[in-house]
Amino acid sequence: MPGPAARRGLSGLVGADLPARAGAAIVLMAVALGTAWAGGVWFVLFWLAAAGLILWEWQNLVGAGGAPWRLIPGGASLVVAALLAAEGYALAAIAVLGAGALGGALAQRGDARLRLWTGAGVIYAGALLVSVCLLRLSWPYGFRAVMWLFAVVWGTDIMAYFGGRLIGGPKLWPRVSPSKTWSGFWVGVLCGAAAGLLVAPQAEHYGVVFLFGLAAGAVAQAGDLFESALKRRFGAKDSSHLIPGHGGLMDRLDGFIAAALFAALTGALRFGVVNMAGGIFLW
């Protein structure tokens, strides 16, 4: 266990896994930014592919029998839900995901708990897909909403990593994620909320937008912890080996999934589905 001085030194601040993490992050960020700018079919296809890979990783974590049959209902529901969400049919997309979750659960050859976990994977992947598609579609702040999500989640994730390594201190939830600290949590959410302000549209109440960014950053950290707990539940270190030496796509998007769902639900409850992005910025 390195001492405080070592932790605060360069070797403590920059972990051995940082080059791999940075390289994968840069590639994923570039593609995500490009498709967000393009919008339309490219944006939907990118997030459909991401949701499909997340569903595959989740089902591999759950294991047991029925594969690949338990992937087919969920995968089909993701495709239909993407088409519906791209046209703004939120309730229909949610209903289709529910049907896919039920089909996947019935295809699972295991006890009731395994069936529940199998169905939950469809909802988890679908929540990401439908949330980001509806946010991007909403007028007139759809693109800004997606960029705000990127800024908040990426800012939180990056600065929590460095803040935790530099400052150290009490662990956030050592039983689930031994490396996360309270210092990293607070540095991350504060920096993520500040980064969100840089890309937010002009607003009358920037303080409220900042507070909402804090909440979204905290939810992103909770999403990270949820995925860590899920992996521990099924005895896995990573969600997959999709990214060599770096884990799976769920490991990279766990916080973003939670924050996207949180932002979409808040925006829809405030301003409706058509202008849910306005519900993020207009207070």
N, C-alpha and C positions, 0 to 999 in steps of 0.2 A: 504494500500500500504506500504510494508516494506521499511524502510530506507536503505541507502547504507550499514550501518554496518551490518544490519540483512541479506541483500542480500549476503554480503561477508562471512557471517558466515556459519557454517556447515549446518544449517537448510535452508539457502538460496541456498546453492550449491547443496544439495541433496533434490530434490523434493519428495513429498509423493508418486508420481507414479513411482519413480525410481526402486524399487524392482520388480514391475510387468514388467516394460520395460526391465530391465536387464534379468529377467528370460525368457521372450519370445524371446529376442534377442539371448541369448545363444543357445536355442534350434534351432532356425531358422539358426543361423550361423553354428552350428555343422552339420546340414543336408546339407546345401548349400556347405560347405567345403568338406564333404564326397562325395557328388555326383559330385562335380567338379573334385576331385581326380580320381574317378572311370571313369568319362567320359561316352561315348557311350550311351546306351539305358537308363541307370539310370539318367544321366544328362538330357537327353531329357524329360523323364517322369516327373522328378521333376519340370522342368520349364513349362511343359505342364500343370501340375496340378496347379501351381502357376498362370499361365495365365488364366486358366479356372475359378479359384476362383476370380481373378480380374475382369474378364468379368461379372461374377455373381454379384459382388459388384457394379460395374458400373451401370448395368441395374437396380439394386434395387435403386440406387441413382436417376436415371432418372425417374423411376416410370412409371405411366400411364398404358395403356392397352397393350394387346398382349402377356403378359408373360403366359406360358413359350415359346410361339412360337418364340418370338424375340431372345431367347437364342439359339435356335436350329441352325440357319444358322451360327451364330458366333462361337458356340462351335464346329460344324463340320469343319469350316474353320480352326480353331486352330489345330485340329488333323491333317488335311492334310498338313497345313503349317509346322507343326513340322516334319512330315515325309520328306517333301521336303527340309527343311533347314538342316536336319541331313545328307542329301546327297549333300548339297552344292548348291541346285537350288534356289538361292536367288530371282530371278525375278519371278519364278513360285510361290514361297511362298507368295510374295507380291501380286501377282495377285489373288491368292486364298483368301487372307485376304480382298482384295477389294470386291470380290464377296460376301464374308460373311458379310461385312459391309452393302452392298446394300440389301442383303436378310434380315438382322436384321432391317434395317431402314424401309423396306416395311412392315414388320410384326408389326411395332409399330403403335398403334391406337392413333394418336395424331396429333398435328399440325406439320408443316414443321420443326420447330426448334427442337421438340422432336425427330423427325425422324433423324435429323442430329446428335443429341447427342447419339442416340442409335447406329448408324453406327460408330461414333467415338470411342465408347467403344471397338469395335472389333479391330480397328486399334491400340488403346492404348495397349490392352492386347497382340495383335500380335506383336507389335513393341518390347516388352520385349522378347517374345519367340524367334522370328527370330534372333534378335540381339545377344543374348547370345549363341544360338546354332551355329550360323555362326562363332562367335568369338572363341568358344571352338574348333570348327572343324579346324580352320585355322592353317596352319603349317609354322614354327615349334613352334610358341609362343602362341598357343591357350590356354593352361593351364595357362601360365603366364599372359595372357591378362585378363582372368577371375579373377585370384587372384589379379591382379592390380586393377581391378574394385572394388572388395570387399574392398581392403585396402583403396582406395581413398574415396569411398562412406561411408563406416563404420567409417573411421577416421574423415571425414567431419561431419557426423551426430553426433557422440559421442562428439567430441571436440566443436562443435557449441553449443551443449546443455550445457556443463560445462562452456565454455568460456562466453556464454551469461549470465548465472546465476552468475558467479563470477565477471565479469566486469560490466555488465549492460550497460546503456547508451541509445542512440537513437534507436528507433524501426526501423526495416528493412522495413516493410510494415504493419503498425498496422491495417489497415482496413481489411486485408486478414488474417494475422497471428499475433495476438497481443503479443505473447510471444517472437517472433524472434527479435534479435538485430543485429546491424551492427557489434558490437564487436564479437558476436557469429559467424557471417558469416565469418569474416576474420580469426578468430582463427581456425574455422572449415576447411576452404579451404586450409590454410597453412599447417595444421597438416595432412589433407588428402593427399595433394600432397607429403609431406615428407614420409608418410606411403607407398604411391605408389612406391617411389624410392627404398624402402627396398625389394620389391618383384619383381621389374623390372629386366629383363635380362641385362647383361652387354651391355652398349651402349657407343658410342663415344661422345654423347652430352647429358649428364645427365641434364644440365641446361634446355634444350628444353623439355625433358621428364617431368621435374618438372613443367615447365610452362604449359604443356599440362594437367598435373594433377591439376593445379590450375583451368584451364578452365573446366575440368570435374567436379571438386568439386563445382564450381559456377553453372554449369548446373544442378547438383544434387539438390542444394538448390532451383533453379528455378523450378525443378520438384516438390519439396515439396510445394512450394508456389502455383503452378498450382493446385495441388490436394486440397489444402486448399480453393482456390477460387472456385473450382468445388463444394465442399461440401457446401460452403456458398450459391452458386447459387441455390442449391436444398434444402437448409435448413436442412442440416444434420451435426451433430457434428463429427461422425465417419463414415467411409465407410461401416462398418458393426460391429457386435459384435462377429466376428469369434474368436478373441483372447480375452477371458474373461477379462473385466476391462482394455482393452488395445486397442480396436478399431479393424480395419480390416487389411487384407493383403495389400491393397492399401496404408494404412497409414504407413506401414513398408517399402514398396518397391517403393514409389513414386519417391524418388530421384534416386534410382538404375535404374528405367526404363528410366528416362531421360538421365542419364550418359551412360548407355549401348547403347542406340540409338545413342548418340553423338559419342561415341568411335567407334562403328561399321561403321557409315557413314563416319567418318574421315578416318578410316583405309581402307575402300573400295575405297574411292576416291583417296587415295594416292597409294595403292599397289594392288587394286583389291580384289574381294571377297575371293579368295583362300588364300591370305596372308594378310588379313585385320589386323590381330594382329601385323604383322610387321610394318604396317602403324602407329601404336601407339608408337613403341619403336625405330624405325630406322629413324633418321633424318640427 
